[in-house]
Structure formats: C-alpha cells, structure tokens
Amino acid sequence: MPFRRTLIKSAVAALALAGAAFGALAQNYPARPITLIVPWGAGGGTDATARIIGSLLEKEMGQPVNVVNRTGGNGVVGHAAIASAAPDGYTIGMATVEIAMMHWQGLTELTGASYTPIGLVNADPAGIQVRADAPYKNVQELLAAIKANPGKLKASGTGQGGIWHLAIAGLLRDQKIDPAAVPWVPSNGAAPGLQDMVAGGVEIAPVSLPEARSLIDAGKVKSLAVMADKPASLYPNVPTLKAATGSDWQMAAWRGIVAPKGIPADVRDKLAGAIRKIAASKEYNDFMASRGFGVIYAGPDDFAKFMAKADADLGATMKAVGIAK
C-alpha cells in the first residue's frame, strides 16, 4: 500500500508539473511564428481577407503570421489541414461557409463543431457576373437564355456544391428552372472561376462583387444583380435580385478565424481578443470597405452558434436543390 500511495503521489505531482508547464507555455504564447491556413486560392476574397487579418495579427501578437494557401478537394484539403494541426495555437485558419456544406455532400465529416471558433470576421452576398460583352442586359434576359438553351450556359467560381454553386442553383430553383440547366465547372475559388469566364470557358460567375471587382473595373466583367436585401455600397447601381426579378432568394459567403479543437483556453482567449480588436480597427474596416467586403463580427461563443445555424439552414437548402447526398 505505501508503494501504491507513492506511485499515486508521484503521478499527481507529474500531472501538476505538466499542467504548470502547459500554463506557462500558454502564458508566453506566442513564442514563435503563427501559420494561417487559407483553404482557397490566391486572389480570391478569402485570400484577401486572410492576408489583411494576418498582417494586423502580426502587430497584435508580436510574431510573424505566415498565410498559406492549401487548396484542393473543394475546400476539404485546407479545412482538414486546420482541423488536424497541433492544438497549440500556432496553426489557425480561415474557415469559410463551405464548412457548413461539405459534409452534406459526403466530401468530409468535418463541420463547424470540428474546430475551436475564434471570431467571425466577414460576410459577402453572391452576385451574378457575366462577361462585359455578353448579350444579356439584365438578369431576366440571362434567365430567358438559360430556359431557351438548357445545358448551354455554364458557371464557375468554387468547387462542386460550394457556396456560389448553391447560389445559382437556388436561384434557378426559385425561378422554376432545373438547376441542372446551368452545368457547374468546379474551380479552386472565385479568381480562377472569373478568369475562366473571361477566357470563354464558362458564361456565368455567381461570386461576390468584391471578388469580381478588379475585372468589373477593368471593363471585362459586368454584374447583373446581387443576392442581398440591399444594393452593395461598392456598386450601388447593381440591382438586388428582388428588384431585378421579384425573387426573394439570397445567398452570402462568410469567413471566420478558427483553430484546431483542444487549444488551451488562454491561447484561445488571446487569439479571440486580438481578432476582436482587429475587427473593430480602422485599418481592417478601411481595407474591407475599399474592396467592398462586408464586415461582421462574432466572438467564439456566438460564432459557434452562427456556424451551427448555418449548417442547418444550408443543409436544408442543399437538400431542396438536390446537391446534398
């Protein structure tokens, strides 16, 4: 018995020592560079948002923040890399709306609950973009062309079953048009999808206005409508879908900072405090406004609830349009 008591005391002491060391590590966090994983390609809205967050996070945390694009698998590769990283706060990521969608397609078992939520930082509604020389003057003319030529007009801007795919599929269903009438060409994000459209590979890019901005301003792309309840401040002359067609269909992408499950509470709180400060900063808001990106903020608890609701809502929509498995 004395031997057993000695073992127990030794184990308790070892655990206490480990806990103290772990607490010290959390207290000294961060002691080295942080990696911020982006599940989508360079040049898109997620990449731009992640890079301004990374730049400002460096100032807040006093360590370099390396933004790394991990594309592939319709967003699964990058999201999986975030979830599987060591839970020490040195690898975080920009989770996107697709995390509330991919598991409904059978692409992954990951959901918003697979992460430690840090902060929701952005939301942008879908738009309907076509080439500048396209013959359609408005959404009604585009929809008429789709009806008259099912399967001829293709669209791109994200992976199969991604948010922008759901945006156009939901619109078509709302207009009593078979969603299959516009074949979807998967891409690693809005930027390559838009480039494919400009090159003539597809005819429609139902991505956000900020993502299409450079090509709109260059006169290569025009936007016919935005899937929101009010016009975007970036292009106030682009009508809402409701104004253009009478449709109440809306869809938006959102982005937020997450970490792997199980990071120390002190580390989570330090990251969350930094992201909260960044979301309220003039630098962040000026950057987002200059590009037409929407700013929205929710802390860890509210972000967790937000992701759970998005998962339920998008799952119901995906089932209705036949995208969910």
N, C-alpha and C positions, 0 to 999 in steps of 0.2 A: 504493500500500500504506500509506504513512504516513497518508493521508487516511482509509483504511478503519479503521486502528488507532485513530485519533482518534474516529471515529464509535462504535466498539465501546466505547472507554473512556467516552465521553460517555453512552452508553446504560446501561452498568453503573453509572456514578455516579448517573444519574437514578433507576434502579431502587433503588439503595441509599438515596437520599434519600427516595423514596416509601415504602420499607419502614420507614425510621426514623420518618417522619411517621405512618404507619399504626400502628406500635408505640406511638408517643406517644399517639395517639388511644385505643387500647385501654387504655393505662395510665391515662388520665384518665377512662375510662368509669365511670359515666355522667355526661355533662356537661349533659344536658337530660332532660325527662320521657320516660318509657317508656310505650308503649301495649301493653296486654294484651288480645288479641282472644279473645272467647268465641263459639264457633260456634252457641250455643243461646240461647234466650230468657231474659229476666229472670225471676227467681223460681224457677227450677229448681235442681237440685243442682249442675250445672256452674257456673252463675252464682254461687251462694253460695260454692262452693269457690274460684272465681277471685277473688272480692271479698275474702275473708279473706287469700288469698295476696297480692293486690295491696296491701292495707293494710300487711301486715307487710314486703313487699318495699320499700315506700317507706322504712321505717325502716332497712332494711339497706343500701339503695343511696343514700339521701340525696337522692332525686329523686322527684317525683310519679309515680305509676303510674296511668294512665287506663285503666279497664276499659271496653271497647267491645263491645257485643253485635252480631255480624254473622250474622244468621240467614238461612235460606233454603236451598233445594236439598238438604234432608235432611242438613244439616251441611256440604255441599260448599262453600258460599259462604264461611263463616268459615274453614274449614281451608285453602281456596285462598288467602284473604287473608293468612294466616300464611305459607304457603309462598312466596308471590310478593313478600313485603315485602323491603325492602333488608336485606342480611345484615350489619347493623351493631350489632345488639343492642338497638335502640330500638323494635323491634316484636317481641314474643314472643306466645305464645298458649297457650290451654288445649286441648290435643288430647284427644279423647275416644275411647272404644273404637270408635266408628264409623269411625275412620281405618283400622282393620283389617278393615272390612266393605264400605265404599262401592265400592271398585274391583271387588269380586266381583260387584256388581250392574251394573257398567258405568256408574256415575254419574261416575266420575273416574278418572284414572290415579294419583292421589296414594296413597301408602302411608306407613307409619311411616318408611320409608327416605328420604322426601322432606324430612325435617327434621333439624335438629340437636337430639337429645334433651338435655334439661336435668335433669329429675327427675320420676319417678312419685310422685304425692302422695296418691292416694285410690282406693278400690275399694268398691263397694256392690252387694250382690246384689239381684236383682229380687224384688218381692213380687207378690201377686195382690190387687188392690184392687177393691172394688165399692162402690156407694152404700150408705150406712148402712141404708136402708130396703129394700135388695134382699132377696128371699126366701131367699137361699142362706145357710145357717148355716155351711157349710164348703166346702172345695174339691170334695169328692166330689159334693155337690149341684149345684155350678156345672157340673162336667163332665157330669153327667147331663142338665142342662138344655141344654147345648151339643149333646150327642148327639141329644137328642129334637127339637131345633129348629135344625138346621144353617143357618147364614147369618143367624139372627135376632139373636144377641148380637154386638155389635161392640166393638172395643177400640181404644185410642189411647194415646199417650204419647211418641211420637217419630216420625221420618219413616218412610216405607215401607222395610222392610228394615233398620231401625235395631235397636239392641240390645234394646229392650223388645218390639219386634215379634218378634225372634228368640226371645226368652224364652218368649212364649206359643205361638209356632209349634212350638218344640222340645218344649214340654210336651205339646201336643196330639199331636204325632207319637209321643212316648214313650208316650202313653196309647192309641195306635192309633186316633186321631181325625184325620180330614183337617184339616190346618192351615187350609184354606180355609173350614172350618166357622165360624170367627170372623173376619169381614171386618175388615181393618185400616184405620183412618181416620188418615191422616198428620197430624202436628202438629209445631210448632216446638219441642217439648220436653215434659217431664213436666207442668209447670204448666198450659199450655193444654189438654193432654190430660185432666188431672184436672178442670179446670173444665168441659170438655165433658161429662165423665161426670156430674158433679154436676147439670149442666143437663139431663141426659137424652139427650144426643146419642149417647153410647156407654154400654155397660154394664160394661166392664172396663178397668182401667188397670194393666197389669203393670209398674209402675215401682218404684223403690226405696222403702223405708219412710221414709227421711228426706225424700224429695221429697213424700210424701203426708202427712207429719206434721201440718202445720197443719190440714188438713181432717179427719184422723183425730181430732185433739184437739178440733176444733170439733164433732164428732159428725155430720159429713156423709158420712164415708167409713169403711169398715171393711176391715181386711186379713184375708184368709183363710189366707195362708201366705207363707213366704219361701223363695226358691230358693237355700238355702245349707245347709252341713253342720251348722249350729247356729243356735238362735234368736238374733235380734238383741237386743243389750243395750237398745235403745230400747224394744222391745215384746217382752219375754221370753215373754209368753203367746201370741204368734202362733206357731203350729207351723211346723216346717220342712216342705217339700213331702214329704220322705220319711216323716216322722211322720204326715202327713195322708193320703198316698196310697200310700206304699211306693215312690214314684218316686225314682230317683237323679238326675234331671235338675236341674242347677244352672246359673245364669247370673248374671253380675255385670257392671256397668259400671265402667270405670276412667278416670282422668283424670290428665294429667301436663302439665308445662310443656315446651314446645318452642320452638325458634327456626328461622328460615329456614336452609337449608343454606349453608355457607360463611362463617358468622360467625367472626371472629378467635378463636383458641384462648384468648387471655387473657380475652376477653369471655365466652366460654362458661364458662370456669372460674370467673369471678367470679359469674356468674349461678348456676351449679351449686352453688357454695359457699353462696350466700345461700339457695337453695331447700333445701339440706340442713339448714341451720341453722333455717330456718322449720319444716320438717317435724318437727324434734326439739323445737321450742319449746313451752312450756306454753300460750302464747296460742293457737297453732294447734290443739294437741291438745284443749284445753278447748273451743274453738269447735266442733270436729268432733264431740266426744263429746256436747256439749249438743244437737246436731242429729241424732245417731245416725249420722253419716258415718264410714265406715271409713278409718283412716289406714294407709297403706302407703308405703314409700319405696324408691326405687331410683335410684342415680346414673346419669349419662349412659350408660356402657357397658352396665350391667345393664338400663337402661330400653330401650336399643336391642334387646337380646336378648329382652326381655319383649315388645316390640311385634312382633318377627319371629315369635315363637312364637304370640302371639295371632292374628296374621294367618293363619298356617297352620291353627290349630285352628278358628277361626271360619269360615274358608273351607270346611273340610270339613263343618262343621255346616250352613252355609248351602246347600251343595250337597245335603246329605241331606234338608233340608226343602223344597227347591225354590225357595229365594229367590235363589241365585246364578244368574248368566247364563252 
